Amino acid sequence: MAEMAICKLEYDLTIDWNYMEELLVCYLELIRRKCTCIILRAFYDVMELLNIE
């Protein structure tokens, strides 16, 4: 997930909540239910790293 955010930053230098929300939904749709907590934890870590509120 972090790699996707970094690629987006390199492409157009902006990341907003809408992009991150769309990214999260895509990951959750692709991953089995038992991994949901891991994906949510990773999402939180990336949001914190990027300091997006």
Jmol script that loads the backbone (N, CA, C; Angstrom):
load data "model"
ATOM      1  N   MET A   1       0.820  -1.186   0.000  1.00  0.00           N
ATOM      2  CA  MET A   1       0.000   0.000   0.000  1.00  0.00           C
ATOM      3  C   MET A   1       0.868   1.254   0.000  1.00  0.00           C
ATOM      4  N   ALA A   2       1.935   1.228   0.759  1.00  0.00           N
ATOM      5  CA  ALA A   2       2.835   2.383   0.801  1.00  0.00           C
ATOM      6  C   ALA A   2       3.443   2.642  -0.572  1.00  0.00           C
ATOM      7  N   GLU A   3       3.761   1.581  -1.284  1.00  0.00           N
ATOM      8  CA  GLU A   3       4.353   1.735  -2.612  1.00  0.00           C
ATOM      9  C   GLU A   3       3.393   2.439  -3.568  1.00  0.00           C
ATOM     10  N   MET A   4       2.103   2.116  -3.454  1.00  0.00           N
ATOM     11  CA  MET A   4       1.101   2.763  -4.308  1.00  0.00           C
ATOM     12  C   MET A   4       1.022   4.261  -3.996  1.00  0.00           C
ATOM     13  N   ALA A   5       1.056   4.602  -2.731  1.00  0.00           N
ATOM     14  CA  ALA A   5       1.000   6.011  -2.332  1.00  0.00           C
ATOM     15  C   ALA A   5       2.247   6.750  -2.818  1.00  0.00           C
ATOM     16  N   ILE A   6       3.405   6.125  -2.705  1.00  0.00           N
ATOM     17  CA  ILE A   6       4.656   6.744  -3.158  1.00  0.00           C
ATOM     18  C   ILE A   6       4.633   6.958  -4.664  1.00  0.00           C
ATOM     19  N   CYS A   7       4.162   5.971  -5.417  1.00  0.00           N
ATOM     20  CA  CYS A   7       4.063   6.117  -6.878  1.00  0.00           C
ATOM     21  C   CYS A   7       3.142   7.277  -7.239  1.00  0.00           C
ATOM     22  N   LYS A   8       2.031   7.394  -6.529  1.00  0.00           N
ATOM     23  CA  LYS A   8       1.094   8.499  -6.789  1.00  0.00           C
ATOM     24  C   LYS A   8       1.774   9.834  -6.500  1.00  0.00           C
ATOM     25  N   LEU A   9       2.524   9.917  -5.417  1.00  0.00           N
ATOM     26  CA  LEU A   9       3.238  11.156  -5.094  1.00  0.00           C
ATOM     27  C   LEU A   9       4.261  11.510  -6.161  1.00  0.00           C
ATOM     28  N   GLU A  10       4.964  10.508  -6.658  1.00  0.00           N
ATOM     29  CA  GLU A  10       5.974  10.758  -7.686  1.00  0.00           C
ATOM     30  C   GLU A  10       5.334  11.192  -9.002  1.00  0.00           C
ATOM     31  N   TYR A  11       4.123  10.712  -9.252  1.00  0.00           N
ATOM     32  CA  TYR A  11       3.440  11.020 -10.513  1.00  0.00           C
ATOM     33  C   TYR A  11       2.878  12.441 -10.535  1.00  0.00           C
ATOM     34  N   ASP A  12       2.162  12.828  -9.483  1.00  0.00           N
ATOM     35  CA  ASP A  12       1.561  14.168  -9.522  1.00  0.00           C
ATOM     36  C   ASP A  12       1.728  14.980  -8.233  1.00  0.00           C
ATOM     37  N   LEU A  13       2.561  14.507  -7.319  1.00  0.00           N
ATOM     38  CA  LEU A  13       2.940  15.242  -6.111  1.00  0.00           C
ATOM     39  C   LEU A  13       1.798  15.527  -5.130  1.00  0.00           C
ATOM     40  N   THR A  14       0.658  14.864  -5.299  1.00  0.00           N
ATOM     41  CA  THR A  14      -0.440  15.071  -4.355  1.00  0.00           C
ATOM     42  C   THR A  14      -1.070  13.735  -3.951  1.00  0.00           C
ATOM     43  N   ILE A  15      -1.503  13.694  -2.727  1.00  0.00           N
ATOM     44  CA  ILE A  15      -2.299  12.574  -2.234  1.00  0.00           C
ATOM     45  C   ILE A  15      -3.370  13.187  -1.356  1.00  0.00           C
ATOM     46  N   ASP A  16      -4.593  12.765  -1.578  1.00  0.00           N
ATOM     47  CA  ASP A  16      -5.668  13.273  -0.750  1.00  0.00           C
ATOM     48  C   ASP A  16      -6.461  12.098  -0.176  1.00  0.00           C
ATOM     49  N   TRP A  17      -7.399  12.433   0.674  1.00  0.00           N
ATOM     50  CA  TRP A  17      -8.194  11.413   1.338  1.00  0.00           C
ATOM     51  C   TRP A  17      -8.957  10.550   0.326  1.00  0.00           C
ATOM     52  N   ASN A  18      -9.499  11.156  -0.731  1.00  0.00           N
ATOM     53  CA  ASN A  18     -10.268  10.392  -1.723  1.00  0.00           C
ATOM     54  C   ASN A  18      -9.425   9.307  -2.374  1.00  0.00           C
ATOM     55  N   TYR A  19      -8.198   9.639  -2.736  1.00  0.00           N
ATOM     56  CA  TYR A  19      -7.311   8.642  -3.328  1.00  0.00           C
ATOM     57  C   TYR A  19      -7.035   7.507  -2.343  1.00  0.00           C
ATOM     58  N   MET A  20      -6.725   7.857  -1.106  1.00  0.00           N
ATOM     59  CA  MET A  20      -6.407   6.843  -0.110  1.00  0.00           C
ATOM     60  C   MET A  20      -7.621   5.973   0.203  1.00  0.00           C
ATOM     61  N   GLU A  21      -8.793   6.571   0.236  1.00  0.00           N
ATOM     62  CA  GLU A  21     -10.021   5.800   0.476  1.00  0.00           C
ATOM     63  C   GLU A  21     -10.269   4.811  -0.658  1.00  0.00           C
ATOM     64  N   GLU A  22     -10.076   5.252  -1.892  1.00  0.00           N
ATOM     65  CA  GLU A  22     -10.239   4.370  -3.047  1.00  0.00           C
ATOM     66  C   GLU A  22      -9.221   3.224  -3.004  1.00  0.00           C
ATOM     67  N   LEU A  23      -8.005   3.538  -2.625  1.00  0.00           N
ATOM     68  CA  LEU A  23      -6.963   2.523  -2.505  1.00  0.00           C
ATOM     69  C   LEU A  23      -7.335   1.488  -1.439  1.00  0.00           C
ATOM     70  N   LEU A  24      -7.821   1.943  -0.310  1.00  0.00           N
ATOM     71  CA  LEU A  24      -8.236   1.041   0.759  1.00  0.00           C
ATOM     72  C   LEU A  24      -9.364   0.127   0.307  1.00  0.00           C
ATOM     73  N   VAL A  25     -10.360   0.677  -0.349  1.00  0.00           N
ATOM     74  CA  VAL A  25     -11.496  -0.128  -0.823  1.00  0.00           C
ATOM     75  C   VAL A  25     -11.016  -1.201  -1.808  1.00  0.00           C
ATOM     76  N   CYS A  26     -10.117  -0.843  -2.695  1.00  0.00           N
ATOM     77  CA  CYS A  26      -9.576  -1.824  -3.654  1.00  0.00           C
ATOM     78  C   CYS A  26      -8.875  -2.965  -2.923  1.00  0.00           C
ATOM     79  N   TYR A  27      -8.036  -2.639  -1.973  1.00  0.00           N
ATOM     80  CA  TYR A  27      -7.336  -3.675  -1.208  1.00  0.00           C
ATOM     81  C   TYR A  27      -8.322  -4.568  -0.471  1.00  0.00           C
ATOM     82  N   LEU A  28      -9.311  -3.983   0.165  1.00  0.00           N
ATOM     83  CA  LEU A  28     -10.275  -4.773   0.936  1.00  0.00           C
ATOM     84  C   LEU A  28     -11.107  -5.683   0.035  1.00  0.00           C
ATOM     85  N   GLU A  29     -11.383  -5.257  -1.182  1.00  0.00           N
ATOM     86  CA  GLU A  29     -12.145  -6.092  -2.110  1.00  0.00           C
ATOM     87  C   GLU A  29     -11.312  -7.267  -2.620  1.00  0.00           C
ATOM     88  N   LEU A  30     -10.010  -7.083  -2.703  1.00  0.00           N
ATOM     89  CA  LEU A  30      -9.135  -8.126  -3.240  1.00  0.00           C
ATOM     90  C   LEU A  30      -8.697  -9.158  -2.193  1.00  0.00           C
ATOM     91  N   ILE A  31      -8.638  -8.755  -0.960  1.00  0.00           N
ATOM     92  CA  ILE A  31      -8.078  -9.594   0.091  1.00  0.00           C
ATOM     93  C   ILE A  31      -9.186 -10.316   0.852  1.00  0.00           C
ATOM     94  N   ARG A  32      -8.872 -11.528   1.266  1.00  0.00           N
ATOM     95  CA  ARG A  32      -9.831 -12.292   2.061  1.00  0.00           C
ATOM     96  C   ARG A  32     -10.143 -11.608   3.378  1.00  0.00           C
ATOM     97  N   ARG A  33     -11.284 -11.939   3.911  1.00  0.00           N
ATOM     98  CA  ARG A  33     -11.793 -11.297   5.120  1.00  0.00           C
ATOM     99  C   ARG A  33     -10.851 -11.426   6.317  1.00  0.00           C
ATOM    100  N   LYS A  34     -10.152 -12.537   6.452  1.00  0.00           N
ATOM    101  CA  LYS A  34      -9.292 -12.722   7.619  1.00  0.00           C
ATOM    102  C   LYS A  34      -8.088 -11.787   7.621  1.00  0.00           C
ATOM    103  N   CYS A  35      -7.782 -11.183   6.494  1.00  0.00           N
ATOM    104  CA  CYS A  35      -6.650 -10.256   6.405  1.00  0.00           C
ATOM    105  C   CYS A  35      -7.076  -8.795   6.555  1.00  0.00           C
ATOM    106  N   THR A  36      -8.353  -8.549   6.753  1.00  0.00           N
ATOM    107  CA  THR A  36      -8.862  -7.186   6.829  1.00  0.00           C
ATOM    108  C   THR A  36      -8.154  -6.359   7.890  1.00  0.00           C
ATOM    109  N   CYS A  37      -7.940  -6.925   9.064  1.00  0.00           N
ATOM    110  CA  CYS A  37      -7.301  -6.144  10.130  1.00  0.00           C
ATOM    111  C   CYS A  37      -5.873  -5.757   9.751  1.00  0.00           C
ATOM    112  N   ILE A  38      -5.178  -6.615   9.026  1.00  0.00           N
ATOM    113  CA  ILE A  38      -3.814  -6.306   8.583  1.00  0.00           C
ATOM    114  C   ILE A  38      -3.834  -5.153   7.589  1.00  0.00           C
ATOM    115  N   ILE A  39      -4.778  -5.193   6.649  1.00  0.00           N
ATOM    116  CA  ILE A  39      -4.901  -4.135   5.653  1.00  0.00           C
ATOM    117  C   ILE A  39      -5.252  -2.811   6.328  1.00  0.00           C
ATOM    118  N   LEU A  40      -6.177  -2.845   7.267  1.00  0.00           N
ATOM    119  CA  LEU A  40      -6.556  -1.617   7.973  1.00  0.00           C
ATOM    120  C   LEU A  40      -5.390  -1.048   8.772  1.00  0.00           C
ATOM    121  N   ARG A  41      -4.596  -1.926   9.376  1.00  0.00           N
ATOM    122  CA  ARG A  41      -3.426  -1.469  10.124  1.00  0.00           C
ATOM    123  C   ARG A  41      -2.407  -0.815   9.181  1.00  0.00           C
ATOM    124  N   ALA A  42      -2.199  -1.429   8.020  1.00  0.00           N
ATOM    125  CA  ALA A  42      -1.266  -0.876   7.038  1.00  0.00           C
ATOM    126  C   ALA A  42      -1.771   0.472   6.525  1.00  0.00           C
ATOM    127  N   PHE A  43      -3.076   0.565   6.290  1.00  0.00           N
ATOM    128  CA  PHE A  43      -3.673   1.815   5.834  1.00  0.00           C
ATOM    129  C   PHE A  43      -3.440   2.917   6.863  1.00  0.00           C
ATOM    130  N   TYR A  44      -3.671   2.610   8.109  1.00  0.00           N
ATOM    131  CA  TYR A  44      -3.456   3.580   9.176  1.00  0.00           C
ATOM    132  C   TYR A  44      -1.989   4.028   9.213  1.00  0.00           C
ATOM    133  N   ASP A  45      -1.077   3.079   9.092  1.00  0.00           N
ATOM    134  CA  ASP A  45       0.350   3.408   9.113  1.00  0.00           C
ATOM    135  C   ASP A  45       0.723   4.344   7.966  1.00  0.00           C
ATOM    136  N   VAL A  46       0.204   4.066   6.770  1.00  0.00           N
ATOM    137  CA  VAL A  46       0.505   4.912   5.617  1.00  0.00           C
ATOM    138  C   VAL A  46      -0.089   6.302   5.808  1.00  0.00           C
ATOM    139  N   MET A  47      -1.330   6.373   6.291  1.00  0.00           N
ATOM    140  CA  MET A  47      -1.957   7.670   6.531  1.00  0.00           C
ATOM    141  C   MET A  47      -1.151   8.476   7.543  1.00  0.00           C
ATOM    142  N   GLU A  48      -0.686   7.818   8.590  1.00  0.00           N
ATOM    143  CA  GLU A  48       0.110   8.489   9.600  1.00  0.00           C
ATOM    144  C   GLU A  48       1.444   8.963   9.009  1.00  0.00           C
ATOM    145  N   LEU A  49       2.080   8.126   8.211  1.00  0.00           N
ATOM    146  CA  LEU A  49       3.339   8.477   7.573  1.00  0.00           C
ATOM    147  C   LEU A  49       3.170   9.691   6.664  1.00  0.00           C
ATOM    148  N   LEU A  50       2.081   9.717   5.910  1.00  0.00           N
ATOM    149  CA  LEU A  50       1.839  10.824   4.986  1.00  0.00           C
ATOM    150  C   LEU A  50       1.206  12.029   5.664  1.00  0.00           C
ATOM    151  N   ASN A  51       0.821  11.843   6.924  1.00  0.00           N
ATOM    152  CA  ASN A  51       0.224  12.920   7.715  1.00  0.00           C
ATOM    153  C   ASN A  51      -1.035  13.483   7.045  1.00  0.00           C
ATOM    154  N   ILE A  52      -1.895  12.559   6.571  1.00  0.00           N
ATOM    155  CA  ILE A  52      -3.161  12.937   5.951  1.00  0.00           C
ATOM    156  C   ILE A  52      -4.254  12.848   7.002  1.00  0.00           C
ATOM    157  N   GLU A  53      -5.029  13.919   7.117  1.00  0.00           N
ATOM    158  CA  GLU A  53      -6.114  13.937   8.106  1.00  0.00           C
ATOM    159  C   GLU A  53      -7.450  13.994   7.411  1.00  0.00           C
TER     160      GLU A  53
END
end "model"
wireframe off; spacefill off
backbone 0.3
color backbone group
